[in-house]
């Protein structure tokens, strides 16, 4: 039976999700506050590009939520806009409906304070997307979703949601959402920040050993904070084990001996770069469009929580500072800026 979906945000992820759900026969309304995207989708539909011919999907697009109740509100905005989007969409949510957070970071608690914990589901997105032009969408990496609630409960409409999202990619249900979120946060702190600072795609960056080392340092800081938070980390996409990939004390020592384990970690990041070689930082795209980057919800989250536990996260802190400098026009994204981060 078709469901009613309200998709808040029609950027890369939101546009692809809205288009596939509409193509599958669901009642979908995509909401965007960007006039260029709204005009493009209303005029031409959602245009999905792949290896074959372009797929055009017609679905409703609006600048504000409809008055009719929706079964699911999918929050696909950037993290800095998630609370505003949740408040805007909440009146359109059916009494037994669910609000779903697609953002990277730890946004579920913020949305739960607005909608109520029992109505919030986290959706960890394990695939990549881009919108090179308004209304045109590219899938830049394969993958699916992991769905879960903050309290680990299952059943109810989350099963209905999972069945609907399977048209986009495989769906896994988890009772340890925080474990999945923190693992993805650690990865995003590295990939998104480094891609923004360098202004380049993931595949080419991870060819360089010092960039892989930076990624390992940034992820390790996030893992150490997660452990202090009492989080049991989970594998991402079934393969990337953050507990294993985090550097040991010996491996973090620049003067320390190499090890087979460290070689294996570099090899793993090379494989990640190959799989997601087309992926481009969403923070960089946000800066290019004059939007607020999500760095405070990624690297900044690690820095703040590290401080609360008496830990230091110097690589995340400097990465956060550099991203803000780029966003404010104080510095330009460049490969040399990455070298500066590595030498700090």
N, C-alpha and C positions, 0 to 999 in steps of 0.2 A: 504494500500500500504506500503511495507517495506521501512524503512528509513535506512540511513547510519549513524552508530554511531562510534565515536572514543572515547574509554574509556582510559583515562590517569590515570594509576595506577591500578594494579591488586592485591591489598591487599584484606582484607575481604569484604568491601563494593563493590569495583570495580569489583572483581571477580564474586560475586553473580549477580551484575547488568549485566555485560557482558554476563554471561552464560544464564540468563533468556531472555535477549533480543535476543540472537542468537537462543535459543530454540524456540522463537516465530516467527522466520523467518526473522528477521532483519539482515542487513549486518553489522557485528560488527568486529572491530579490537581492541584488548586490547593491550595497550602499557605498558611495564614495563622495568625499567632499572636494575631490579634484575635478574641476570643470572640464578639463581636457579628456580625462578618462571617461567621465560621464557622457560627454558628447560622442566620443569614439564608440563606446559600447552601444549607445542608443542608435547610432547611425549604422554601424557595421556589425554589431554583435561582438561576442567574445571570440577573438581570433587566436586559435591555438596552433602553434607551429611545431612540427616534429620532423622526423626523417622523411616522411612522405608529404602528401599535399596538406595544405592548411585546412584545419577543421574550424568551421564557423558555427557558433552556438548562439541562438537568440534567447535571451533571458531578460527579465525586468532589471533595470538599473535606475537608481533614485539617489537623491541627495539627502534623504532622510528616511527613517524606517516607516513602513506602512502601518496603518491603524489596526489591521487584522492580526490576530494572535499567531505566533510562529512556534513550531515545535522545538526548533533549535536555533540559537543565535551563535554564529561562528565568528569569533573575534579574530580577524586577520589583519589588523593594523600593526604598525610598528609598536614596540613596547611603550614608548612615551605617550602614545595616544590610547592605550588600552583602557584606562579607567574612564576617560571621557566617552569612549565608544560603548563601554558597558552601561554607563548611566543613560546614554542616549537610547540604547536598544532595549533596556529592561522593560519599559511599558509595553513593548510589542511581544514579550515572551509569554507563552501560554503558562497557565498555573502549574502544570506538570512538566514544563519544558526545561531544557538544559542550556547553559551558557558554556561555550567551548573555547578554550584559550589555545590558539595556534602559535603564540609568540615564543621566541626563545627567551631564556631567563626564567625567573621564578614568579610569574605573574598571577598564578592561581590564587594566592593569598590576597592579593590586592583586589581581584575581582570578587572573591568570596565575601569580602567586607561590604561589597555593594549589593550583590545578588543573593547572598546566603550560601554557606558552604555546601549544602546538600544539592544545590542547583548547578554547581560548577564542575566541569570536566576539563582535565588537561589533555591536550593532544600534542604529543612530541612528534614533530615533522622530520622524517628521515630522508627527505628528498629536496632537491633544489629547484628554484624557479626564478625567472627574471621577466621583467616587462620592459623590453628595449624601447618601445614606443607605446603611447597610451592605447590601451585596448588590445595590444599584441603580446602574446604570452609564450615564453619558451620554457620547457621542462629541461633544466640543466643537469639533473642527476636523478637516477632512479631511487625508488624506495617507497615506503608506506608510512603508517602512523602507529604510535603506541598511545592507547587511551587509558586514563585512570582517574580516580578521585583522590583528593587529599587524604581522606580517611581510609583509603584502601578498599572500600566497599565496591560491590559489583551488582549486576542485575539491573532491572528496570529499563529505562529508555536508553541507557548506554549501549545495550545490545542492538537496539534499533539503529542508533547512530553508527555503530561499527559496520553493520550491514550496508548502510548507505555509502559510507566512505570507501568501501572495498572497490568501487568503480574507479577510484583514483590510484589505489595501491593496497598491498596487504595490510591488514589491521591486527594488531596485537593488543590484548587487554592485560593490564598489570595491576597488581595490588601494591606495588612499590613505586608510585609515581615520582616521589622525591628522588629515589635512586636513579631513575631514568632522566629526570630533569637535571640533576647535578652533573651527571655524566655528559649530557648534551651541552650544559652550560660550560663545562671545562673545554669542550671541543670548540664551541662558538667563541669563547674568550680568545682562543688562539687564532682560529681561522678568520673570523670576522674582523678582529682588530688588526692582524697582520696584513690581511687583504686591503683594508682601508688605508693603513699607513703606507704601504707600498703602491697602492693604486693599481694592483694587478690581480689576475685570476689565480686560484689556488694551485692548479697544476704546475704552472711555471715557477711559482714561488717555492714549492716544496722540493724542487730539484736541487736547491741549494742547501748544503749541510747546515750552515749557520742559521738558516730560517727554520729548519726542522728542530734545531736545538732550542731556538726561541719558543717554538710551539710547545716543546716538551716542558720547558721551564714554566710557561704560562699555565699549562694544564696541570702541572704538578702543584703549583700554588693553590689552584682551585680544589684539587683532590684533598690536599691537607686540610683546607677549611671545611670541606664536606665531612671529613672524618671527625673533626671537632664538633660538627653539628649533629653527629650521631647518625649520619646518612649511610645506608648500605648501598653502594654504587652498583648499578646494573650495566650490562653490556649495551652498547648502542648499535642498532641494526644487527644485533645478534653476534657481532664479531669484535668490535673495538672495546676492549676491557680496560677501563680507565684506572682501575686499581693496579693492574699490571704495568700499564704504560707510564705511570708516574715514576719519576726518577728516584732512585734510592739516594741515601746520603752520600755514598761513595761516588755515584754517577753525577751528583750535583757539584762535586768538587772539581773545578777546572783542571787542577793538577793531578787528579786521581787517575788511576789506570783505566784503560778501556775494558770492556767486558762483552762477552757474547750477547748478554741481555741488552746492552745499549745498542749494539749493532742491529739486533732484532727490532728494537723500537724505531730506529731510523728506517729500517726496511718497511715496517708497518706504515709509517707516515708517507713513504714513497708510494705505497699501494693506495693509500687514501687519496693522495694527490692525483694519481692516475684515474681513479674511479670518479672523483669529483672535479676533474680538470677544468670543466667549463664553469664551475661555480664562481660567482662574483659576490663580494661582500655586500649584503643588503645595507649595511651602515654607509658604505661608500656611495651606493645609489641614493640613499636618503640625503646625504650631504650635497650631492650633485643636483638634487631637486630642491635644495634650500630647506630641507626638513631637519628636525632634531635627530641626531644619531642616537642609537640605543646603547651607547657605551656605558652609561651609568647603570643600566639594567643587566649588563654582562660583566665586564671587567670591574666596574664600580661596585657591583654586588659582592664580588670576591674581596675587594679591598676593604669595604665597610665591615663585612662579617669577619674578615681576618683580624681587623683592629679590635673588634669586640671580644675576640678570643685571645688577644695578646700575641697574635702572629703578625708577620710581615708578608706582604705580597708585592715586592718591588717591581717585578716585571709587569704585572697587571696595572699597577699604579702609574708607571711611566707610559704604558700603552694607552691608558685612559687619558692621560694628559696630552699625549700626541694627537689622539683622535680629536679631542676638543680644539687643539691648536689648528688642525686642518679645517674643522668645521667653522671656526671663527676667521679663517683666512690668514692666520698668523704664519702658517707654514704650508708648503705644498706636499701632497703625497708623493713619495719617491722611494726607490729602492735604497738610496743612501740613507734615508731616514730609518729604515729597518736596521741598517748597519750601526747607526747611532744607538738604537735600542739595544742591540746585541752587545755593544761595548760599554753600556752603562754599569 
